Amino acid sequence: MHELSLAENLLQIIEDAAHEQQFTQVKTVFLEIGQLACVELEPLRFYFEIVSQDSVARQAKLEIIEIAGQALCTQCQQCFPIASYHQACSHCGSHAHEITQGKGMRIIELEVE
């Protein structure tokens, strides 16, 4: 259910940008979401459509770019792809790693009028 609050936060960021940059309508929101961000994409789309109905983003399309997870093993210093936080290093089997990519969410571009 946190996708509702994410959609509300996205809309707030968009409305703040509209106020600052003086645009009146958003056509497309380009959004990066990491595979490790624990965001369900379809509920996010659904809630965004609902919360944006009476806003500058009322007709906006969400273009979601998924970012693969990646980690740096603190034992062998190798980077490896990771699909969950508890995954072992594919090089040495260690569970000691730092996530370097794929856990965030950010707006990368707004297509506006």
DRENTI-123096 format. One line per 5 residues: number of its first residue (from 1); their letters; for each residue x, y, z negated of C-alpha. Coordinates in Angstrom, 3 decimals, padded with zeros to 6 digits. Each point is the difference from the previous one (the first is absolute). Layout:
residues N
NUM = A = X,Y,Z  ...
END
This chain:
residues 113
1 = MHELS = 000.000,000.000,000.000  003.015,002.321,-000.192  -000.407,000.514,003.760  -002.807,002.462,-000.832  002.348,002.171,-002.061
6 = LAENL = 002.665,-000.308,002.715  -002.526,001.193,002.595  -000.968,002.919,-002.249  003.663,000.921,-000.491  000.642,-000.179,003.752
11 = LQIIE = -002.914,002.321,000.607  001.265,002.455,-002.609  003.415,000.115,001.664  -001.653,000.564,003.390  -002.272,002.749,-001.328
16 = DAAHE = 002.942,001.729,-001.684  001.906,-000.100,003.297  -003.053,001.349,001.853  -000.204,002.917,-002.406  003.735,000.763,000.213
21 = QQFTQ = 000.322,-000.439,003.769  -003.489,001.249,000.920  -001.284,-002.831,002.151  -003.678,-000.921,000.070  -000.148,-003.606,001.126
26 = VKTVF = 002.167,-003.086,-000.249  -000.184,-002.423,002.882  002.512,-002.634,-001.129  001.858,-000.779,-003.215  003.207,-001.967,000.547
31 = LEIGQ = 000.715,-001.912,-003.169  002.893,-002.275,-000.954  -000.822,-002.724,-002.496  002.557,-002.469,-001.302  -000.838,-003.683,-000.163
36 = LACVE = 000.919,000.060,-003.688  -002.229,003.008,-000.803  -002.941,-002.231,-000.985  -002.436,001.918,002.220  -002.866,-001.793,001.714
41 = LEPLR = -000.270,001.660,003.412  -003.648,-000.611,000.871  -001.372,001.257,-003.348  002.259,003.062,000.346  -001.437,000.699,003.457
46 = FYFEI = -003.545,-000.495,-001.330  000.451,002.321,-002.979  001.807,002.631,002.042  -002.931,000.144,002.400  -002.368,000.498,-002.931
51 = VSQDS = 001.961,002.635,-001.930  000.875,002.015,003.109  -003.586,000.418,001.282  -000.380,003.664,-000.988  003.591,001.106,000.522
56 = VARQA = 002.502,001.075,002.640  000.747,-003.724,000.456  -003.627,-001.042,000.623  000.748,-001.483,003.449  003.620,-000.952,-000.660
61 = KLEII = 001.371,-003.345,001.012  002.518,-001.714,-002.274  003.004,-001.330,001.923  001.787,-002.306,-002.421  003.587,-001.034,000.565
66 = EIAGQ = 001.011,-002.920,-002.185  003.543,000.064,-001.356  001.627,-003.354,-000.750  001.473,-000.631,-003.418  003.760,-000.052,-000.388
71 = ALCTQ = 002.230,-000.495,-003.022  003.655,000.226,-000.956  001.275,-002.942,-002.039  001.961,001.241,-003.010  001.950,-003.287,-000.149
76 = CQQCF = 001.288,-000.418,003.573  -000.655,003.581,001.260  -001.889,-001.261,003.068  -003.192,001.570,001.366  -002.841,-002.381,000.714
81 = PIASY = -003.674,000.125,001.007  -002.387,-000.399,-002.908  -003.735,-000.701,-000.042  -000.576,000.051,-003.778  001.687,001.506,-003.022
86 = HQACS = 000.922,-003.416,-001.417  001.665,-001.377,003.102  003.545,-001.331,-000.263  002.883,001.257,002.117  000.109,-001.910,003.266
91 = HCGSH = 003.830,000.007,-000.120  000.869,-001.117,-003.534  -003.316,-000.839,-001.719  000.276,002.690,-002.675  -003.107,001.771,-001.269
96 = AHEIT = 002.009,003.105,-000.909  -000.743,002.551,002.689  -001.064,003.562,000.642  -002.820,000.769,002.414  001.344,002.371,002.659
101 = QGKGM = -002.967,000.193,002.357  -003.670,-000.839,000.201  -001.506,001.004,-003.327  -001.226,003.500,000.816  -002.775,001.778,001.808
106 = RIIEL = 000.264,003.375,001.726  -001.608,002.168,002.622  002.516,000.422,002.784  -002.032,002.166,002.364  -003.376,001.674,000.454
111 = EVE = -001.483,000.602,003.419  -002.114,003.127,-000.451  -002.044,002.609,001.852
END
